[in-house]
Amino acid sequence: MDQVLKTTIKMVDSSRRQFLTTSGKLGAVLIASSLSAGTAAYGKTKPSTSITDLSAAALSKAIKNRQVSCVEVMQAYLARIDKYNPIYNAIVSLQDYDSLIVQARAADAALAKGEYYGWMHGMPHAVKDLSDVKGIVTTSGSPILSNNIAKADTIFVERLRQQGAIFIGKTNVPEFGLGSQSYNSVFGVTRNAYNPELCAGGSSGGAASALAMQMLPVTDGSDMMGSLRNPAAYNNIIGFRPSQGRIPYKDKNGFYQQLGYEGPMGRNVEDTRLLLNTMAGYDARVPLSLRDSIPASRPANLSEFKIGWMGDYDGHLEMESGILDMCTSALSSLNSEGLIVESCIPDYDFNRLWQTWLTLRHWTIAGGAKGLYDNAELRKLMKPEAIWEVEGGLDITGLEVYKAGIARTDWYNSLSTLFKQYDFLALPSAQVFAFDAQLHWPKKINDKSMESYHHWMEVVVGGTLSGCPVINLPVGFDAQGRAMGMQVMAPMGEDAKLLDFAAAYEAQTDYLSIRPEVS
């Protein structure tokens, strides 16, 4: 195999030199593996150029055209992980480096023989630590599962593997994915890419921080209560929660579990769409998975679209000062491009929406975690928020769940009424900016007390309960350098249209070009 690799490198060396010279996007091919861990600055300028600067789409093309080798790519990413992961703690359960290099060499050897697996050929990838990768531990952030070696890939991981991804580890999460702050007693807290003193959000906090810090080309996440949206907003990236059933989510209760499922994250819309296309698609093991495919992207003008701005639900949602202004300013800046934005509000009782959420969430989590809760010794290892969720679901009756289902349907219909007037509906992705990484969750927003560990993220509940596709789009940074984003929601099934809009939005703004400044 080594001889094949040497021959491969010799054959593509000339092409690679030309690529590095003409692309204008790469400086040094590799980050030297001897770089010591540096301290982070809190600015918002681009880091020095390297392989890890490339978008996933550009990196994929470079690998396919043999302008960079898979070994070089793996070395570059591992070197960056060595330097920055000790600070940000985004990637966990890292695999043996020698083994990863061997896999990268095999990917190069396959290319030399004309074997191309797919757009992720030889690209390093870490899966959110709630999903299974065969042979790698899935802890879900819990000491109870610290030795839980996965026996098989979950469905979307199977698809990433078929496209040639090399799995280097997992990305950090809060315990059992509960909460929008990624800390746990197994691996510790994940930190914000733009300021490691602040939290990264959650539960896909490790994925978002690793992606923003260019420790991974793209990342997967999952979203029950904003877990693809909140961390994307805090780390200035794209997070996409697809239509219900778009990505098959294998659950023991395949006919009910419709609150949380997986989705893609990217440093731009194109990368996000690429990963979505790989993760999405019908699977017979998931009876409610969608059978239609996502149409190809098309160029779109912002003048084609009309947005209904829901803001803070007419004062119902408490918001930290500055968030609403950042979102409305981002939208107003696009008036000259013909984008129409009007204020609107669903015809719905928002207290009913919150109670519907509590009922369905408690019931779902209790069903999944009651076995652990019933074991007194294991219960001692569960964080208080997990115990609170289970206990909240123990006495919920079937009739209450049925009524919550009706309330959820009424909410969907109230949004459908608005979608007759608007292409998309929008509101902020979070109610507070990223906060101190040592704080488990905000107890207050302004002077209003938060009644639970997730009440401060009530803003994302509407998107989840709708089942509609929702994307986080960046809206910039406040005076303290904290990133924020807004949720944009499309009608059920219109994932492609939403991504077309997001691409047009990205083309007319420069938020995503602002990367963390690091030494």
N, C-alpha and C positions, 0 to 999 in steps of 0.2 A: 504493500500500500504506500509506503514512504517513497518508493521509486516512482510510482504513478504520480504522487503529489509533486515531486521535484520536476517531473516532466510537465505537469500541468502549469506550475508556476513559471517555468521557462517559456512555455507557449504563450501565456497571457501577459508576460511582463511588459512587452512593448505597448499592448493595448491599455494596460493599467496606467502606465506613465502618461499616455495621451489623455486618459480620462481625468487623472489628477491635475493635469495642466489646464485642460480646457473647461472643466466644470465650474471653476471659480468658487466652489463650495467647500473644497477640502484643502487643508494645509497639510500638516503632517498626517501620514496614513495611519499611524498608530499612536496611541497615548502610551508612552513608555511604561512598562509594567513596574518599573522601580520607583514611580512617583509615590511620594508619601502622602498620607491623608492631609488635606489642606483644610483651612478654616473657610467658612462661607462668608461672603459679603452680602449685603442686603439690597444691592442695587438691582437694576432691571435692564442690563445691557447684555449683548450676546457674548457667550464664551468663545474662546479660541476655536478655530475650525478643526474638525477631525471627522473620522468615519461616523462617529456617533451624532454629528450634526445633521447628517442626511435624513430626510424623511424616510419612512418605511418604504414608500413607493419607489423613491430614487435608489435606496439601498437594494431593494429587490431587483431592479433593472441592472444595477452595477454587478450584482452577483451573477445574474443570468447571463450577462454579456462577458463574464469572467474578467471584469475590470478591477475587481477586488476579490480576494479569495475568502472563503468561509472561515479559514483559520485566522486571517487578518481581522475579520469582523469580530470573531469570538474574542481574540486577544484584546481588541480595542474596547469592547464592552466590559470584559472582565477587569481590565485595568481601570476603567472608570468606576466600576463597582468597588474595587479595592480602595480607591481614593475617597469616594463620597458616601458609600453605604454606611461606613462607621458613624457618619454624622447624621444621616437622614433615616437610617434603619427602615428602609422601604422593602428590601428584598430579604427573605428569610429562607431557611432550609436550602442554602446554596449547595449545589452538587460539586463533586470532586472536579477540580479544574483539569486535571490530566484526562479524565474521562470525557469532558466536554470538548477538549481539543481533539481527541481521537474521533469524536462524532463529527466535528467540523472537517477534519481531514477526509473522513468517509464521504461527506457531502461534496467536497472538492473532487474526490476521485470519481464520484458518480457523474459530475458535470463533465469531467474529462472523457467519459465514455458516452456522453450524449444523453445521460439520464437526468431529467429535470423534474423534481417532485411537485413544484408549484411555487407560488409567489413568495412563500416563506422559506424557500430552500436555504438551509444552513443558517437561518436567522435565530438568534437567541431569544427565548421567551420564558417569562415566569408567570405562572397561573395564580390567580387570587386564591388565598389559602382557605377557601370554602369549597373549592372544586377539586376533584380527584385527578391526579396524574399518576399513572401506574408506576409503582416502585418508589414514589416520593411520599413523604409523610404529609397527611392532611390534618393539621391540628385544629383548624377553625379558631385559633387563638386561645384554646382551652388546655389547661394542664391535664384534663381528663383524657384528651386525645393526643397527647404529646408523642405517643408511639404508634399512632394509627397510620400504618403504611398502606397506601391505596393499592388494591388488587387489580384495578382496571381504570381506564380513562373514562371520564364523563363524556357526554356526547360531543360537546363542542371541542374538547381536547382531542378526541379522535380525529376531528376534522382539521385541526391545526397540525397535528402530527402528519396527516396525509399530505398536507401542503409543504412539508419539509421543515417545520419548526423544530428547534433543539431546545429541550426544556432544561433550564439552568437552575430552577428553584421555584419558590412561591413568593407572593407579595403579601405584606402584613395586613392584618384585619383586627377589629375589635373582637372580643370573645363572642363566638357564635354569630359574628356579623351584626351584633346588636349595638346600635348607636352610631352617631356620625363623628366619632373621634376614635382613631385607630390606635388603641393601646391594649395591651393584654399582659398577663403575668408570665407568659411563656417567652416572648421576644421583646417586650417593652413597647415604647411609643414611637410611632412614625412621625416625622417632622416635615413641615412645609418646605417646599422647594425654594420659595422666595425668602424665607426667613425661618431657620430651624428652631427658633425660640417659640414658633407658633405651631399649631396642629395642622395636619394635612387633610382633615375631614375624614369621612368614612361612609360606609364601611370599606370602600375601595381606596382607602387612603394610601396604602403601600403602592398600589398600582399607579395612582395619580402622581405621587411624589417621584417614583422611579421613572416614570415617563417624562415628566417635566425636567428632571435632572439628567435626562438622556442616558439612563442606565439600561433602558430597554427601547426598542424601536416602536412598538405598539404594546398595549396591554388590554387584557380583558378585565371586566369587573362584573358585579351583579348589583341589583337595585331592588330593594323592597321599600325603603323609605328614603329615596334620594341618593342612594349610595353610588350611583354613576354620575349624579348631578352636583351634589355638594362638594365632593373632593375635586371634581373637575373645575368648579368655580374657584376654589381656594388655590389651585395650582395652575390656573390659566391654560387649560387644555380643553379638548372636546370630550364630552361624555354623552353617550347615546343610549337611552332606554327605548328599546324597540316596541313595536306593537305587540300586544298580548299574543303569545304563540309563535312569534316570528322566529325566535331561537328556541328550539326544543329543550325544555328543562325537565329532566327526568326526576320525578318525585314519587314517593310511595303512594301518594294520593293524587294520581294523575288526572282525575276529573275535577279536583277542587283547587289545587294550589295555583292561584292566579294573582298573588300579590308580589312575589319576588322572582326575578329571573335574570339571566346573564345578558351582557351587552358589551360593546367595544368602546375603547378610549383611544384617542390619537392626538398627536401634536398638531394635526390639521384635519380638515374634513375628508380629504382624499384617503388618508390612511385609515380613518375611522370607518369609512365606507368599505374599504378593502377587507378589513377584519370582519365587519358585519356580514359581508357576502360569504365569507368562509364559515362563520358560526351559524348562519341562518339556513333554513330549509327543513322540509318535512322529515320526520323520523317516526316510523311505525310504533316505536316504543312509547311515544308521547301522543296520546289520542287527540289532543287539542292543538297540536302543532300545525302551523299554516302550510298549505300546499302551494300557494302562489310564490313566484320568484320576484326578486326586486329588480325593477327595470334599470337599465344602464343610466348612468348620470347624463344629464343634459345641461348645456349652458343656460343659465337663467338670469334675467334682469330683475332687480329689486322692484322695478315699476310694475311687475306682474302681480305683486302680492299686497295683501291687506291684512294688517295685524290688529287683533283686539287686545289692548293692554289692560290686564286685570289688576296689576299693581299689588296692593296689600288687601285686596277684597274690601275696598271702601272702608279701611280702618280696622278691619277685624284682626289682621295680623300685625303684631307688634314688630317694628323694624328698627334696627340700629341706624342711627343718623348717617346719611350719605348713600345708602344702598339704592333707594328708589331713584335718587337724583342721577346716580351713575347709569342706571338702566335706561331711564328716559332720555338722558343725554346721548347715550349710544344710539338709540333709535332715532332721535331728532337729527342727529348728524347725517342721517341717510335720507332726509326729506328731499335733498337735491337730486337724489338718485331715483326719485319717484315712489319710494316706499310710503304707503299710507298706513298711519297708526292712529287708532281711535281708542279712547277709554271705554271699557265695558265691564260688566259684572254679571256672573251667572245668577239666575233666579233660583237661589237655593239658600237654605239655612245652614250657615257654616258651623254652627255648634253641632248640628245633626251630622255634618260631614265628619267632624272630629270624633264624635261618639261612635259612628259607624266604623271608623278606622280602628279605634281602640278595641271594639268587639271582634272584628275580623283578625286583627293582629294578635291579640291575646289568644284567641281560639286556635289560630294557626301555630303559634309558637308553643303553646301548651301541648298541642298534639304531637309536635316533633320532639320536645324536650322532657316530657313528663317521665319517661323511663329513667333519665338521669336524676331528675328531681326526686323520684320515689326511692332512690338509693341514698340513705342518709349520709354515707361517707362521701359519695360523689357530690351531693348537694353542697357540702362544705367547700368544695372547690369551685362552685359556680359564683360568678359575680352577682351582687345584689340585684342589678337590673334584670338579669336573666331569671332570677327567682321571682321577682315582681311580675314579669311577663307571664310566667307559668301559673302563678297563683291567681293572676287576673283572669285566666281562662278556665280554671277548674270548675267554676259554678255557672258558666255560660250554658244556656239551654239551646236546644235545637231551634226553638221558636225565635230566640234572639238572633241566632245566626241567619235564619230565614228572613227576618225583618231587616237585618243589616244588608242582606243581598238586595232587597227591594230598594233600600235607601241608596245603595251603590248604583243601581240601575237608574234611579231618579237623577242622580248626579250626572251620570253619563248622558242622559237625555237633555239635561240643562245645558251641557256643553255642546251637544249636537245642535241645539237651537242656535247657539252663537256661531257655530261653524257654517250655518247657512248664510251668515253675513261676512265672516272672516275666513281667510285661508288658514291662519294660525292664531293661537292665543298665547300670551306671554305674561310672565311675572318673574320676580327675582328667584335665583337658585338657592338662596339662603336668607335668613332673617338677621344674622350677625356675621361680621367678618371673622376670619380665622383668629382664634384666641390662643392663650397660653397653652403650650403643649402639655403642661403638667396639670391643667384643669380638665377634669373628666367631662363636664358639660356645664354650660351656662345656667346658673340658677335664676337669672333675671335677664330680661331684655328691657332696657331703660328702667322703668320702675315697676314693671309687671313681672311677677313671679312665674316661673315655669313649673307646672305641676308634675312633670315627669322628666326623665332623662332624655326624652326625644321631643318634648313639646316645643322646644326652640326651633325645630325643623318642620313645623306644621305646614309650611309653605309648599312642601313637596307632596303632601298627601293627595291633593287633587289629581296630580298627574298619575300617581300609582293607581288610585281607585278608578280612573277613567279607562285604563287599559290601552290608552292611546300612545303613540310614539312621542317622546319628549327628548329634546337635545339641550345640553348646556352650551351656550355661546358666551365667550368672554366679553366683558364690558369695560375692562381696564383696571386701573389701580387707584387706590385712594392716596391721600397725602402721606400716609405711613407706609406706602408700598404694598398694601394688602390687595390681592386680586379679588375680583368678584365676577359673577356671571349671571345670566338670566336663562330661565327655562322657556323654550319655545315648543309648543305642543301642536300637533297636527291631528286631523281626524283619523280614526282607526284605519289601519292598513296603508296610510299614505306616507310610509317611511321614506320612499324615494323622493317624493315632493319636498319633504322636510329637509332632506340632505341637499337637494338642489338649492333650496333657499339658503341653507347654511353655507354652502360654497360661495354663493353670491354675496352673502354677508361678509365672509372671510376676505373676499377679493376687494371689498371696499373699506375694510378696516385694517389696522396694523397691530392689533392686540396680541395675536399669536406669534408675531415676530419677536416679541420681547421675552427673552429667555433669562433664567436666573443668572446673576453675575457670581462667578465663583473663582477662587484663586487656583 
